[in-house]
């Protein structure tokens, strides 16, 4: 039996958005809360990825140097 994922806790938040853009979105029937949440989730994910790359750059460089000098581990078992 599949379990439903718990609903995320929502927090009412005030944002300031260009009034003309709000009116246009309403006229188009767009769900601004959903769109804002999706855009914010994407921005958070991209920022976390960017920071991870910065924090781990030395490790990534070390691994790339190792592969350049020694080749890929287990490369002899590759079938392609």
mmCIF file as gemmi writes it, N, C-alpha and C atoms, coordinates in Angstrom:
data_model
loop_
_atom_site.group_PDB
_atom_site.id
_atom_site.type_symbol
_atom_site.label_atom_id
_atom_site.label_alt_id
_atom_site.label_comp_id
_atom_site.label_asym_id
_atom_site.label_entity_id
_atom_site.label_seq_id
_atom_site.pdbx_PDB_ins_code
_atom_site.Cartn_x
_atom_site.Cartn_y
_atom_site.Cartn_z
_atom_site.occupancy
_atom_site.B_iso_or_equiv
_atom_site.pdbx_formal_charge
_atom_site.auth_seq_id
_atom_site.auth_asym_id
_atom_site.pdbx_PDB_model_num
ATOM 1 N N . UNK Axp A 1 ? 0.841 -1.18 0 1 0 ? 1 A 1
ATOM 2 C CA . UNK Axp A 1 ? 0 0 0 1 0 ? 1 A 1
ATOM 3 C C . UNK Axp A 1 ? 0.891 1.25 0 1 0 ? 1 A 1
ATOM 4 N N . UNK Axp A 2 ? 0.628 2.135 -0.915 1 0 ? 2 A 1
ATOM 5 C CA . UNK Axp A 2 ? 1.403 3.37 -1.006 1 0 ? 2 A 1
ATOM 6 C C . UNK Axp A 2 ? 0.921 4.374 0.029 1 0 ? 2 A 1
ATOM 7 N N . UNK Axp A 3 ? 1.869 5.034 0.64 1 0 ? 3 A 1
ATOM 8 C CA . UNK Axp A 3 ? 1.524 6.069 1.606 1 0 ? 3 A 1
ATOM 9 C C . UNK Axp A 3 ? 1.601 7.429 0.927 1 0 ? 3 A 1
ATOM 10 N N . UNK Axp A 4 ? 0.69 8.29 1.295 1 0 ? 4 A 1
ATOM 11 C CA . UNK Axp A 4 ? 0.706 9.64 0.747 1 0 ? 4 A 1
ATOM 12 C C . UNK Axp A 4 ? 1.795 10.448 1.434 1 0 ? 4 A 1
ATOM 13 N N . UNK Axp A 5 ? 2.451 11.268 0.646 1 0 ? 5 A 1
ATOM 14 C CA . UNK Axp A 5 ? 3.464 12.164 1.213 1 0 ? 5 A 1
ATOM 15 C C . UNK Axp A 5 ? 2.752 13.199 2.08 1 0 ? 5 A 1
ATOM 16 N N . UNK Axp A 6 ? 3.348 13.535 3.212 1 0 ? 6 A 1
ATOM 17 C CA . UNK Axp A 6 ? 2.7 14.536 4.065 1 0 ? 6 A 1
ATOM 18 C C . UNK Axp A 6 ? 2.638 15.882 3.348 1 0 ? 6 A 1
ATOM 19 N N . UNK Axp A 7 ? 1.549 16.589 3.588 1 0 ? 7 A 1
ATOM 20 C CA . UNK Axp A 7 ? 1.4 17.91 2.99 1 0 ? 7 A 1
ATOM 21 C C . UNK Axp A 7 ? 2.409 18.861 3.623 1 0 ? 7 A 1
ATOM 22 N N . UNK Axp A 8 ? 3.069 19.668 2.807 1 0 ? 8 A 1
ATOM 23 C CA . UNK Axp A 8 ? 4.007 20.625 3.392 1 0 ? 8 A 1
ATOM 24 C C . UNK Axp A 8 ? 3.259 21.679 4.211 1 0 ? 8 A 1
ATOM 25 N N . UNK Axp A 9 ? 3.904 22.15 5.235 1 0 ? 9 A 1
ATOM 26 C CA . UNK Axp A 9 ? 3.315 23.205 6.066 1 0 ? 9 A 1
ATOM 27 C C . UNK Axp A 9 ? 3.447 24.518 5.301 1 0 ? 9 A 1
ATOM 28 N N . UNK Axp A 10 ? 2.366 25.208 5.152 1 0 ? 10 A 1
ATOM 29 C CA . UNK Axp A 10 ? 2.37 26.48 4.433 1 0 ? 10 A 1
ATOM 30 C C . UNK Axp A 10 ? 2.47 27.623 5.43 1 0 ? 10 A 1
ATOM 31 N N . UNK Axp A 11 ? 3.162 28.681 5.035 1 0 ? 11 A 1
ATOM 32 C CA . UNK Axp A 11 ? 3.289 29.87 5.868 1 0 ? 11 A 1
ATOM 33 C C . UNK Axp A 11 ? 2.855 31.075 5.05 1 0 ? 11 A 1
ATOM 34 N N . UNK Axp A 12 ? 1.86 31.792 5.513 1 0 ? 12 A 1
ATOM 35 C CA . UNK Axp A 12 ? 1.458 33.012 4.8 1 0 ? 12 A 1
ATOM 36 C C . UNK Axp A 12 ? 2.628 34.006 4.794 1 0 ? 12 A 1
ATOM 37 N N . UNK Axp A 13 ? 2.886 34.57 3.637 1 0 ? 13 A 1
ATOM 38 C CA . UNK Axp A 13 ? 4.015 35.482 3.478 1 0 ? 13 A 1
ATOM 39 C C . UNK Axp A 13 ? 3.586 36.667 2.631 1 0 ? 13 A 1
ATOM 40 N N . UNK Axp A 14 ? 4.024 37.824 3.015 1 0 ? 14 A 1
ATOM 41 C CA . UNK Axp A 14 ? 3.749 39.021 2.218 1 0 ? 14 A 1
ATOM 42 C C . UNK Axp A 14 ? 4.901 39.266 1.27 1 0 ? 14 A 1
ATOM 43 N N . UNK Axp A 15 ? 4.58 39.508 0.02 1 0 ? 15 A 1
ATOM 44 C CA . UNK Axp A 15 ? 5.587 39.866 -0.977 1 0 ? 15 A 1
ATOM 45 C C . UNK Axp A 15 ? 5.102 41.097 -1.729 1 0 ? 15 A 1
ATOM 46 N N . UNK Axp A 16 ? 6.033 41.826 -2.263 1 0 ? 16 A 1
ATOM 47 C CA . UNK Axp A 16 ? 5.692 42.996 -3.055 1 0 ? 16 A 1
ATOM 48 C C . UNK Axp A 16 ? 5.989 42.676 -4.52 1 0 ? 16 A 1
ATOM 49 N N . UNK Axp A 17 ? 4.964 42.779 -5.342 1 0 ? 17 A 1
ATOM 50 C CA . UNK Axp A 17 ? 5.082 42.44 -6.756 1 0 ? 17 A 1
ATOM 51 C C . UNK Axp A 17 ? 4.482 43.581 -7.566 1 0 ? 17 A 1
ATOM 52 N N . UNK Axp A 18 ? 5.045 43.833 -8.721 1 0 ? 18 A 1
ATOM 53 C CA . UNK Axp A 18 ? 4.541 44.852 -9.637 1 0 ? 18 A 1
ATOM 54 C C . UNK Axp A 18 ? 3.032 44.675 -9.827 1 0 ? 18 A 1
ATOM 55 N N . UNK Axp A 19 ? 2.274 45.728 -9.57 1 0 ? 19 A 1
ATOM 56 C CA . UNK Axp A 19 ? 0.813 45.665 -9.612 1 0 ? 19 A 1
ATOM 57 C C . UNK Axp A 19 ? 0.294 45.255 -10.987 1 0 ? 19 A 1
ATOM 58 N N . UNK Axp A 20 ? 0.9 45.748 -12.036 1 0 ? 20 A 1
ATOM 59 C CA . UNK Axp A 20 ? 0.45 45.396 -13.384 1 0 ? 20 A 1
ATOM 60 C C . UNK Axp A 20 ? 0.67 43.906 -13.651 1 0 ? 20 A 1
ATOM 61 N N . UNK Axp A 21 ? 1.759 43.379 -13.15 1 0 ? 21 A 1
ATOM 62 C CA . UNK Axp A 21 ? 2.057 41.963 -13.326 1 0 ? 21 A 1
ATOM 63 C C . UNK Axp A 21 ? 1.045 41.11 -12.559 1 0 ? 21 A 1
ATOM 64 N N . UNK Axp A 22 ? 0.676 41.541 -11.359 1 0 ? 22 A 1
ATOM 65 C CA . UNK Axp A 22 ? -0.322 40.826 -10.563 1 0 ? 22 A 1
ATOM 66 C C . UNK Axp A 22 ? -1.652 40.806 -11.304 1 0 ? 22 A 1
ATOM 67 N N . UNK Axp A 23 ? -2.066 41.933 -11.829 1 0 ? 23 A 1
ATOM 68 C CA . UNK Axp A 23 ? -3.339 42.004 -12.545 1 0 ? 23 A 1
ATOM 69 C C . UNK Axp A 23 ? -3.322 41.125 -13.788 1 0 ? 23 A 1
ATOM 70 N N . UNK Axp A 24 ? -2.226 41.13 -14.494 1 0 ? 24 A 1
ATOM 71 C CA . UNK Axp A 24 ? -2.124 40.305 -15.698 1 0 ? 24 A 1
ATOM 72 C C . UNK Axp A 24 ? -2.177 38.821 -15.341 1 0 ? 24 A 1
ATOM 73 N N . UNK Axp A 25 ? -1.493 38.444 -14.276 1 0 ? 25 A 1
ATOM 74 C CA . UNK Axp A 25 ? -1.518 37.047 -13.828 1 0 ? 25 A 1
ATOM 75 C C . UNK Axp A 25 ? -2.933 36.635 -13.427 1 0 ? 25 A 1
ATOM 76 N N . UNK Axp A 26 ? -3.633 37.508 -12.71 1 0 ? 26 A 1
ATOM 77 C CA . UNK Axp A 26 ? -5.018 37.22 -12.321 1 0 ? 26 A 1
ATOM 78 C C . UNK Axp A 26 ? -5.896 37.056 -13.553 1 0 ? 26 A 1
ATOM 79 N N . UNK Axp A 27 ? -5.726 37.939 -14.513 1 0 ? 27 A 1
ATOM 80 C CA . UNK Axp A 27 ? -6.53 37.886 -15.733 1 0 ? 27 A 1
ATOM 81 C C . UNK Axp A 27 ? -6.294 36.585 -16.498 1 0 ? 27 A 1
ATOM 82 N N . UNK Axp A 28 ? -5.093 36.056 -16.393 1 0 ? 28 A 1
ATOM 83 C CA . UNK Axp A 28 ? -4.76 34.803 -17.073 1 0 ? 28 A 1
ATOM 84 C C . UNK Axp A 28 ? -5.121 33.579 -16.245 1 0 ? 28 A 1
ATOM 85 N N . UNK Axp A 29 ? -5.606 33.807 -15.037 1 0 ? 29 A 1
ATOM 86 C CA . UNK Axp A 29 ? -6 32.705 -14.182 1 0 ? 29 A 1
ATOM 87 C C . UNK Axp A 29 ? -4.834 31.93 -13.592 1 0 ? 29 A 1
ATOM 88 N N . UNK Axp A 30 ? -3.695 32.591 -13.465 1 0 ? 30 A 1
ATOM 89 C CA . UNK Axp A 30 ? -2.513 31.923 -12.922 1 0 ? 30 A 1
ATOM 90 C C . UNK Axp A 30 ? -2.565 31.877 -11.395 1 0 ? 30 A 1
ATOM 91 N N . UNK Axp A 31 ? -2.094 30.795 -10.843 1 0 ? 31 A 1
ATOM 92 C CA . UNK Axp A 31 ? -2.02 30.633 -9.394 1 0 ? 31 A 1
ATOM 93 C C . UNK Axp A 31 ? -0.68 31.219 -8.948 1 0 ? 31 A 1
ATOM 94 N N . UNK Axp A 32 ? -0.723 32.45 -8.453 1 0 ? 32 A 1
ATOM 95 C CA . UNK Axp A 32 ? 0.527 33.15 -8.112 1 0 ? 32 A 1
ATOM 96 C C . UNK Axp A 32 ? 1.257 32.492 -6.949 1 0 ? 32 A 1
ATOM 97 N N . UNK Axp A 33 ? 0.53 31.972 -5.973 1 0 ? 33 A 1
ATOM 98 C CA . UNK Axp A 33 ? 1.178 31.314 -4.846 1 0 ? 33 A 1
ATOM 99 C C . UNK Axp A 33 ? 1.95 30.085 -5.315 1 0 ? 33 A 1
ATOM 100 N N . UNK Axp A 34 ? 1.324 29.294 -6.154 1 0 ? 34 A 1
ATOM 101 C CA . UNK Axp A 34 ? 1.977 28.088 -6.665 1 0 ? 34 A 1
ATOM 102 C C . UNK Axp A 34 ? 3.192 28.448 -7.518 1 0 ? 34 A 1
ATOM 103 N N . UNK Axp A 35 ? 3.041 29.44 -8.383 1 0 ? 35 A 1
ATOM 104 C CA . UNK Axp A 35 ? 4.147 29.863 -9.233 1 0 ? 35 A 1
ATOM 105 C C . UNK Axp A 35 ? 5.308 30.41 -8.408 1 0 ? 35 A 1
ATOM 106 N N . UNK Axp A 36 ? 4.983 31.202 -7.39 1 0 ? 36 A 1
ATOM 107 C CA . UNK Axp A 36 ? 6.029 31.757 -6.533 1 0 ? 36 A 1
ATOM 108 C C . UNK Axp A 36 ? 6.749 30.645 -5.782 1 0 ? 36 A 1
ATOM 109 N N . UNK Axp A 37 ? 5.991 29.667 -5.283 1 0 ? 37 A 1
ATOM 110 C CA . UNK Axp A 37 ? 6.604 28.556 -4.556 1 0 ? 37 A 1
ATOM 111 C C . UNK Axp A 37 ? 7.512 27.735 -5.47 1 0 ? 37 A 1
ATOM 112 N N . UNK Axp A 38 ? 7.068 27.463 -6.681 1 0 ? 38 A 1
ATOM 113 C CA . UNK Axp A 38 ? 7.881 26.699 -7.636 1 0 ? 38 A 1
ATOM 114 C C . UNK Axp A 38 ? 9.159 27.458 -7.992 1 0 ? 38 A 1
ATOM 115 N N . UNK Axp A 39 ? 9.03 28.753 -8.237 1 0 ? 39 A 1
ATOM 116 C CA . UNK Axp A 39 ? 10.201 29.557 -8.587 1 0 ? 39 A 1
ATOM 117 C C . UNK Axp A 39 ? 11.174 29.639 -7.413 1 0 ? 39 A 1
ATOM 118 N N . UNK Axp A 40 ? 10.644 29.781 -6.201 1 0 ? 40 A 1
ATOM 119 C CA . UNK Axp A 40 ? 11.491 29.841 -5.014 1 0 ? 40 A 1
ATOM 120 C C . UNK Axp A 40 ? 12.188 28.507 -4.775 1 0 ? 40 A 1
ATOM 121 N N . UNK Axp A 41 ? 11.468 27.398 -4.963 1 0 ? 41 A 1
ATOM 122 C CA . UNK Axp A 41 ? 12.07 26.074 -4.8 1 0 ? 41 A 1
ATOM 123 C C . UNK Axp A 41 ? 13.206 25.874 -5.801 1 0 ? 41 A 1
ATOM 124 N N . UNK Axp A 42 ? 13.007 26.323 -7.03 1 0 ? 42 A 1
ATOM 125 C CA . UNK Axp A 42 ? 14.047 26.201 -8.06 1 0 ? 42 A 1
ATOM 126 C C . UNK Axp A 42 ? 15.258 27.053 -7.691 1 0 ? 42 A 1
ATOM 127 N N . UNK Axp A 43 ? 15.015 28.282 -7.237 1 0 ? 43 A 1
ATOM 128 C CA . UNK Axp A 43 ? 16.119 29.175 -6.86 1 0 ? 43 A 1
ATOM 129 C C . UNK Axp A 43 ? 16.902 28.607 -5.677 1 0 ? 43 A 1
ATOM 130 N N . UNK Axp A 44 ? 16.192 28.031 -4.704 1 0 ? 44 A 1
ATOM 131 C CA . UNK Axp A 44 ? 16.859 27.431 -3.543 1 0 ? 44 A 1
ATOM 132 C C . UNK Axp A 44 ? 17.714 26.252 -3.992 1 0 ? 44 A 1
ATOM 133 N N . UNK Axp A 45 ? 17.167 25.405 -4.842 1 0 ? 45 A 1
ATOM 134 C CA . UNK Axp A 45 ? 17.906 24.236 -5.332 1 0 ? 45 A 1
ATOM 135 C C . UNK Axp A 45 ? 19.168 24.657 -6.096 1 0 ? 45 A 1
ATOM 136 N N . UNK Axp A 46 ? 19.036 25.644 -6.968 1 0 ? 46 A 1
ATOM 137 C CA . UNK Axp A 46 ? 20.186 26.121 -7.742 1 0 ? 46 A 1
ATOM 138 C C . UNK Axp A 46 ? 21.248 26.731 -6.834 1 0 ? 46 A 1
ATOM 139 N N . UNK Axp A 47 ? 20.836 27.477 -5.819 1 0 ? 47 A 1
ATOM 140 C CA . UNK Axp A 47 ? 21.8 28.099 -4.907 1 0 ? 47 A 1
ATOM 141 C C . UNK Axp A 47 ? 22.51 27.047 -4.061 1 0 ? 47 A 1
ATOM 142 N N . UNK Axp A 48 ? 21.759 26.042 -3.608 1 0 ? 48 A 1
ATOM 143 C CA . UNK Axp A 48 ? 22.384 24.965 -2.836 1 0 ? 48 A 1
ATOM 144 C C . UNK Axp A 48 ? 23.403 24.211 -3.691 1 0 ? 48 A 1
ATOM 145 N N . UNK Axp A 49 ? 23.078 23.986 -4.943 1 0 ? 49 A 1
ATOM 146 C CA . UNK Axp A 49 ? 23.997 23.315 -5.864 1 0 ? 49 A 1
ATOM 147 C C . UNK Axp A 49 ? 25.247 24.159 -6.089 1 0 ? 49 A 1
ATOM 148 N N . UNK Axp A 50 ? 25.056 25.445 -6.298 1 0 ? 50 A 1
ATOM 149 C CA . UNK Axp A 50 ? 26.195 26.352 -6.512 1 0 ? 50 A 1
ATOM 150 C C . UNK Axp A 50 ? 27.116 26.34 -5.3 1 0 ? 50 A 1
ATOM 151 N N . UNK Axp A 51 ? 26.534 26.419 -4.103 1 0 ? 51 A 1
ATOM 152 C CA . UNK Axp A 51 ? 27.343 26.428 -2.884 1 0 ? 51 A 1
ATOM 153 C C . UNK Axp A 51 ? 28.052 25.091 -2.669 1 0 ? 51 A 1
ATOM 154 N N . UNK Axp A 52 ? 27.377 23.974 -2.989 1 0 ? 52 A 1
ATOM 155 C CA . UNK Axp A 52 ? 27.995 22.663 -2.844 1 0 ? 52 A 1
ATOM 156 C C . UNK Axp A 52 ? 29.232 22.569 -3.735 1 0 ? 52 A 1
ATOM 157 N N . UNK Axp A 53 ? 29.094 23.057 -4.962 1 0 ? 53 A 1
ATOM 158 C CA . UNK Axp A 53 ? 30.23 23.013 -5.892 1 0 ? 53 A 1
ATOM 159 C C . UNK Axp A 53 ? 31.402 23.833 -5.366 1 0 ? 53 A 1
ATOM 160 N N . UNK Axp A 54 ? 31.13 24.99 -4.789 1 0 ? 54 A 1
ATOM 161 C CA . UNK Axp A 54 ? 32.19 25.829 -4.227 1 0 ? 54 A 1
ATOM 162 C C . UNK Axp A 54 ? 32.839 25.12 -3.041 1 0 ? 54 A 1
ATOM 163 N N . UNK Axp A 55 ? 32.025 24.574 -2.138 1 0 ? 55 A 1
ATOM 164 C CA . UNK Axp A 55 ? 32.537 23.908 -0.94 1 0 ? 55 A 1
ATOM 165 C C . UNK Axp A 55 ? 33.343 22.654 -1.271 1 0 ? 55 A 1
ATOM 166 N N . UNK Axp A 56 ? 33.025 22 -2.368 1 0 ? 56 A 1
ATOM 167 C CA . UNK Axp A 56 ? 33.671 20.739 -2.714 1 0 ? 56 A 1
ATOM 168 C C . UNK Axp A 56 ? 34.639 20.844 -3.889 1 0 ? 56 A 1
ATOM 169 N N . UNK Axp A 57 ? 34.948 22.065 -4.316 1 0 ? 57 A 1
ATOM 170 C CA . UNK Axp A 57 ? 35.802 22.247 -5.482 1 0 ? 57 A 1
ATOM 171 C C . UNK Axp A 57 ? 37.167 21.594 -5.308 1 0 ? 57 A 1
ATOM 172 N N . UNK Axp A 58 ? 37.771 21.709 -4.122 1 0 ? 58 A 1
ATOM 173 C CA . UNK Axp A 58 ? 39.086 21.109 -3.894 1 0 ? 58 A 1
ATOM 174 C C . UNK Axp A 58 ? 39.024 19.591 -4.047 1 0 ? 58 A 1
ATOM 175 N N . UNK Axp A 59 ? 37.961 18.974 -3.538 1 0 ? 59 A 1
ATOM 176 C CA . UNK Axp A 59 ? 37.807 17.524 -3.66 1 0 ? 59 A 1
ATOM 177 C C . UNK Axp A 59 ? 37.583 17.122 -5.113 1 0 ? 59 A 1
ATOM 178 N N . UNK Axp A 60 ? 36.782 17.893 -5.825 1 0 ? 60 A 1
ATOM 179 C CA . UNK Axp A 60 ? 36.548 17.608 -7.237 1 0 ? 60 A 1
ATOM 180 C C . UNK Axp A 60 ? 37.833 17.728 -8.044 1 0 ? 60 A 1
ATOM 181 N N . UNK Axp A 61 ? 38.617 18.767 -7.762 1 0 ? 61 A 1
ATOM 182 C CA . UNK Axp A 61 ? 39.892 18.947 -8.456 1 0 ? 61 A 1
ATOM 183 C C . UNK Axp A 61 ? 40.85 17.803 -8.144 1 0 ? 61 A 1
ATOM 184 N N . UNK Axp A 62 ? 40.893 17.37 -6.874 1 0 ? 62 A 1
ATOM 185 C CA . UNK Axp A 62 ? 41.773 16.267 -6.486 1 0 ? 62 A 1
ATOM 186 C C . UNK Axp A 62 ? 41.377 14.983 -7.202 1 0 ? 62 A 1
ATOM 187 N N . UNK Axp A 63 ? 40.073 14.727 -7.291 1 0 ? 63 A 1
ATOM 188 C CA . UNK Axp A 63 ? 39.623 13.524 -7.989 1 0 ? 63 A 1
ATOM 189 C C . UNK Axp A 63 ? 39.977 13.604 -9.472 1 0 ? 63 A 1
ATOM 190 N N . UNK Axp A 64 ? 39.755 14.75 -10.087 1 0 ? 64 A 1
ATOM 191 C CA . UNK Axp A 64 ? 40.099 14.91 -11.504 1 0 ? 64 A 1
ATOM 192 C C . UNK Axp A 64 ? 41.594 14.723 -11.734 1 0 ? 64 A 1
ATOM 193 N N . UNK Axp A 65 ? 42.425 15.233 -10.833 1 0 ? 65 A 1
ATOM 194 C CA . UNK Axp A 65 ? 43.873 15.035 -10.943 1 0 ? 65 A 1
ATOM 195 C C . UNK Axp A 65 ? 44.222 13.555 -10.839 1 0 ? 65 A 1
ATOM 196 N N . UNK Axp A 66 ? 43.568 12.85 -9.906 1 0 ? 66 A 1
ATOM 197 C CA . UNK Axp A 66 ? 43.821 11.417 -9.735 1 0 ? 66 A 1
ATOM 198 C C . UNK Axp A 66 ? 43.479 10.664 -11.024 1 0 ? 66 A 1
ATOM 199 N N . UNK Axp A 67 ? 42.318 10.966 -11.598 1 0 ? 67 A 1
ATOM 200 C CA . UNK Axp A 67 ? 41.891 10.286 -12.82 1 0 ? 67 A 1
ATOM 201 C C . UNK Axp A 67 ? 42.829 10.628 -13.971 1 0 ? 67 A 1
ATOM 202 N N . UNK Axp A 68 ? 43.285 11.871 -14.05 1 0 ? 68 A 1
ATOM 203 C CA . UNK Axp A 68 ? 44.228 12.251 -15.104 1 0 ? 68 A 1
ATOM 204 C C . UNK Axp A 68 ? 45.519 11.458 -14.995 1 0 ? 68 A 1
ATOM 205 N N . UNK Axp A 69 ? 45.994 11.241 -13.769 1 0 ? 69 A 1
ATOM 206 C CA . UNK Axp A 69 ? 47.262 10.537 -13.552 1 0 ? 69 A 1
ATOM 207 C C . UNK Axp A 69 ? 47.123 9.018 -13.614 1 0 ? 69 A 1
ATOM 208 N N . UNK Axp A 70 ? 46.012 8.499 -13.114 1 0 ? 70 A 1
ATOM 209 C CA . UNK Axp A 70 ? 45.873 7.048 -12.945 1 0 ? 70 A 1
ATOM 210 C C . UNK Axp A 70 ? 44.781 6.404 -13.787 1 0 ? 70 A 1
ATOM 211 N N . UNK Axp A 71 ? 43.978 7.193 -14.438 1 0 ? 71 A 1
ATOM 212 C CA . UNK Axp A 71 ? 42.842 6.647 -15.177 1 0 ? 71 A 1
ATOM 213 C C . UNK Axp A 71 ? 41.7 6.332 -14.234 1 0 ? 71 A 1
ATOM 214 N N . UNK Axp A 72 ? 40.603 5.879 -14.819 1 0 ? 72 A 1
ATOM 215 C CA . UNK Axp A 72 ? 39.43 5.55 -14.015 1 0 ? 72 A 1
ATOM 216 C C . UNK Axp A 72 ? 39.639 4.225 -13.287 1 0 ? 72 A 1
ATOM 217 N N . UNK Axp A 73 ? 39.247 4.177 -12.021 1 0 ? 73 A 1
ATOM 218 C CA . UNK Axp A 73 ? 39.303 2.894 -11.319 1 0 ? 73 A 1
ATOM 219 C C . UNK Axp A 73 ? 38.393 1.883 -12.023 1 0 ? 73 A 1
ATOM 220 N N . UNK Axp A 74 ? 38.828 0.663 -12.079 1 0 ? 74 A 1
ATOM 221 C CA . UNK Axp A 74 ? 38.065 -0.428 -12.696 1 0 ? 74 A 1
ATOM 222 C C . UNK Axp A 74 ? 37.841 -0.237 -14.195 1 0 ? 74 A 1
ATOM 223 N N . UNK Axp A 75 ? 38.619 0.626 -14.824 1 0 ? 75 A 1
ATOM 224 C CA . UNK Axp A 75 ? 38.435 0.898 -16.261 1 0 ? 75 A 1
ATOM 225 C C . UNK Axp A 75 ? 38.638 -0.371 -17.082 1 0 ? 75 A 1
ATOM 226 N N . UNK Axp A 76 ? 39.459 -1.282 -16.592 1 0 ? 76 A 1
ATOM 227 C CA . UNK Axp A 76 ? 39.725 -2.504 -17.353 1 0 ? 76 A 1
ATOM 228 C C . UNK Axp A 76 ? 38.478 -3.387 -17.465 1 0 ? 76 A 1
ATOM 229 N N . UNK Axp A 77 ? 37.489 -3.148 -16.639 1 0 ? 77 A 1
ATOM 230 C CA . UNK Axp A 77 ? 36.27 -3.945 -16.669 1 0 ? 77 A 1
ATOM 231 C C . UNK Axp A 77 ? 35.172 -3.321 -17.526 1 0 ? 77 A 1
ATOM 232 N N . UNK Axp A 78 ? 35.43 -2.14 -18.057 1 0 ? 78 A 1
ATOM 233 C CA . UNK Axp A 78 ? 34.423 -1.48 -18.893 1 0 ? 78 A 1
ATOM 234 C C . UNK Axp A 78 ? 34.235 -2.243 -20.198 1 0 ? 78 A 1
ATOM 235 N N . UNK Axp A 79 ? 33.031 -2.294 -20.665 1 0 ? 79 A 1
ATOM 236 C CA . UNK Axp A 79 ? 32.717 -3.021 -21.904 1 0 ? 79 A 1
ATOM 237 C C . UNK Axp A 79 ? 32.539 -2.077 -23.096 1 0 ? 79 A 1
ATOM 238 N N . UNK Axp A 80 ? 32.794 -0.793 -22.893 1 0 ? 80 A 1
ATOM 239 C CA . UNK Axp A 80 ? 32.643 0.172 -23.993 1 0 ? 80 A 1
ATOM 240 C C . UNK Axp A 80 ? 33.868 1.014 -24.119 1 0 ? 80 A 1
